[in-house]
Amino acid sequence: MAYNVKISPVAKADVRRAVAYYKKEASLKVAQNFVADYELTLKKIVQNPFFQIYYKDFRGLTFSKYPYIIFFQIDETNKFILVKAVFNASQDIGKRPK
């Protein structure tokens, strides 16, 4: 059985900010590539959600091409993944969600 995914409002806002940044500072193509990398990373999480634990029950997976990490939690009983944040790994590590 596949895991269902829910994206938190915080994570959605993180993605919107990143896309807006790349559109403004680079180009539409770079922003589109960011979205593609985000979607690929989500797909990897759904296929096998048991990635590195960063803090308590928060797991994370880095993007392939961009300096971002998707932080998420797993409910193994109900086969559910909750994406809590999409964190820019270039930021201060103290800002990581807990």
Residue, then its C-alpha position, 0 to 999 in steps of 0.5 A: m500500500a502506498y503512502n498518502v501525502k499531505i503538504s502543510p501550509v508552511a511547506k506550501a508557503d516555503v515552495r511558493r517563496a522559493v519559486a518566487y525567488y528563483k523567478k525574480e533572481a534567475s529565470l522562469k526556467v530555473a523556477q520550473n526546474f526547482v519545481a521539478d526537483y521538488e516533485l522528484t524528491l516528493k516521489k522518492i519520499v513516497q516510494n520509500p519514506f524511511f530517510q534520515i531522522y534529523y530531529k525526534d520523528f522528523r525525517g528529511l531528504t535533500f533535493s538533487k539539484y537545489p540546496y533544499i531539504i523536505f522535512f516530513q513525518i511518517d504515520e506508519t500505521n495509517k500509511f501517511i506522510l506529512v510534509k512539514a517544511v521545505f527548508n533552504a539548506s543554505q540558511d542558518i541551521g538554527k532555523r531548521p523546523k523542530 
